[in-house]
């Protein structure tokens, strides 16, 4: 007997499993608690199998019959409807995963895992470039659909504003994220590869440097005759011996200088490459440091602020 909605609504739990057939292998499975589930019994490749269509009344009688008819069409074509349903479910999960793996989602994961060793300033700059210059243009694009033209269009906004070097840096940053996505299996290639060649070349400025020995001697004599701030005088006299960045000298601390060992150890935290740097100290440098120490307020910094530097 064919099932009807009136009959289905009237089925009550009986304390045992009930099965009511609608024909063609379709039946309603009623659990001991009264939950009604659509199922279809069928045979494929000599094996008895069961296909589930969902719960009644979420799946109506009409819908269940339509699903049964669709399954029978597959069987007529030699297709196992149960296996086809499983394959479709796997594809749907994979598609959902691909859609979730957007450039922004993967880039934020890359940022957390790969910038821990960078300085706070570098981390801030990297995140700002992602959030302000890449995410607004390509952040919502899944890696499965991300094309080089998408990245190029994003970085061109910087190039068109005349900040060509930033555009090149954005390509490099996008490339790091793309290669990370490739390692995770979100994409098969680096969509940012080679894009720098499509951007205008960076115009570099070469700063003048003294290479003539006579001119170098003149510079050293000018430093010795400098009549300005005494702190600057000592910094200028020390710099030719130590060959460090001015910021590294400005941040120097007395605890880093070992007069007995004649060396100055700059800690990793203040070095660009994040490795400790040992600076051998010539006798002249030790003397300059000791002279400055004699009139400097013995604080932590060798070059503190103006108000803290000179003794009262």
Beta strands, then each sheet from edge to edge (+ up, - down):
strand 1: 18-23
strand 2: 26-30
strand 3: 36-44
strand 4: 47-55
strand 5: 257-258
strand 6: 263-266
strand 7: 277-280
sheet 1: 1+ 2- 3+ 4-
sheet 2: 5+ 6- 7+
end
